[in-house]
Amino acid sequence: MSDDTFINEVMDRLKDKGVLMIPDDFIDQLIITLHANVTIINTMTQLAEIEVKMLGSLLPTGSRQVESLKELSKNIAEIAFNVEDVRNDQR
């Protein structure tokens, strides 16, 4: 039996029992990616806030975009922390 076949069989059995371990490397990369997305969205939020201040009434939807970006950033950060909890529970 090859390593891949064995790993797939173990993963299938874990799925069947309702216990599935996600590889730490995958979880770590996912957390890094989520936090990077939060950082990028926060930068976009700051740029949108500056744009709203500069253009004011010319951008009637500007403040809604800022609020939407803030909410998106918050949601992604919550997902990242939940993934971290999953990783910690696995260990």
Long-range contacts (C-beta under 8 A, 24 or more apart in sequence): 21-90, 22-86, 22-87, 22-90, 24-87, 24-90, 24-91, 27-83, 27-86, 27-87, 27-90, 28-87, 30-83, 31-80, 31-83, 31-84, 31-87, 34-76, 34-77, 34-79, 34-80, 34-83, 35-77, 35-80, 37-76, 38-73, 38-76, 38-77, 38-80, 41-69, 41-72, 41-73, 41-76, 42-73, 44-69, 45-69, 45-70, 45-73
